[in-house]
Amino acid sequence: MIRRTALRTLTTVAATAVLALPLTQGAQAATTATTAPATAAAPATTNAGDGNPFRWMQLDGLRADRQFMCPADHCVGFWSLVLTDDIAQQKFEGGRFFVYAPATGAFSFFLDTDIAVRTVDHPDQVRLADTEFMRSHPRVEVRYGDPDHPSRARVVASATTLV
């Protein structure tokens, strides 16, 4: 019981730290959730002063989304990437979603409610908030399939850092 509580606390602290990173890098607080649409041909851009850490990325099948999380009654606004509606409405069976950097073979995580998880089952659970991972890899992909065999998994969406 103590081990489970400690692990959950550590996970919550790690997720909160990841979510607070954009705030410490100049993100501005907002009072309402906003969405920044992006097309496959254009980078995700909203207002240059909105704090969107993904505005310098080319998004294919993803869009920037601003949400709020309130751990311990302390609300924090954060940006994340979620699947576009047309991708999220597709049928997915027999696999799991995971975040993969093909150049390095590294994996990242999704934010499921307030817990960082390596894989998720449903398209509406795809929420990438690990901005440090995305900045350190030129291309990050959301794949669907078996995470133990990423080369065989289907590329569902991607985010490419523009130089």
Salt bridges, closest charged atoms under 4 A:
ASP50 OD1 - ARG55 NH1 3.78
ASP65 OD1 - ARG63 NH1 3.43
ASP65 OD2 - ARG127 NH1 2.98
ASP121 OD1 - ARG96 NH1 2.79
GLU132 OE1 - ARG135 NH2 3.31
GLU141 OE2 - ARG139 NE 2.81
GLU141 OE1 - ARG143 NH2 2.53
ASP146 OD2 - HIS149 NE2 3.93
